[in-house]
């Protein structure tokens, strides 16, 4: 008898079809589901393909206004017990689509949530992107990345070691979900966090765009008769 269902959200920034990034994320998700079933638990998997959110991304980045697909993605992450976040590597870093999506989110949305971090690339030279870049992003979001990061270069797909790492990461995610830490944080102290969207949290809207300095900085002019060197006006 299954006693509890864990909700896992898979976030894939792969843009090709088929996508090696999506494949890696799917393998990790299925392994978590298999391990959970062995422990008498069920898993519900929700997929977020970030390429489907591309039309809504500019508005989300510029104004923190979320379109319907973005809103559904956020709602899925709110309800998630665990997350698998996978990105392709471009120019020695996680793709801009991947980082932009997570930069838009409420700064506290993922707090305490366990996450498997995964990346794919054409060469093993990018293997440290998971630990050097992606782990730093999720540390800022105060999520809990599992100790084992997943990385797959072209040659890794036929290497048994990749399967071993997937097993290890899936086990770590399951243990963290079973601990209930994220739920305890949400139930006990969720109201004490700031809940701001984007890196500036909307505070850029508080800037006085009609001040003398801002008019000059944006290519405008001072009002008639004003002296730009009159320090008495601050």
Secondary structure, DSSP 8 states (H G I E B T S, - for coil): ----EEEEEEEE---SSS-HHHHHHHHHHHHHHHHHHHTT-EEEEEEEEGGGGHHHHHHHHHH----HHHHHHHHHHHH-SEEEEEEEEETTEE-HHHHHHHHHSBTTTTTT-EEEEEEE-SSGGGTTHIIIIIHHHHHHTT-EE-S--EEE-GGGGG-HHHHHHHHHHHHHHHHHHHHTHHHHHHHHHGGGS---BSSSTTGGGGS-TTSHHHHHHTT----TT--TT-GGG-
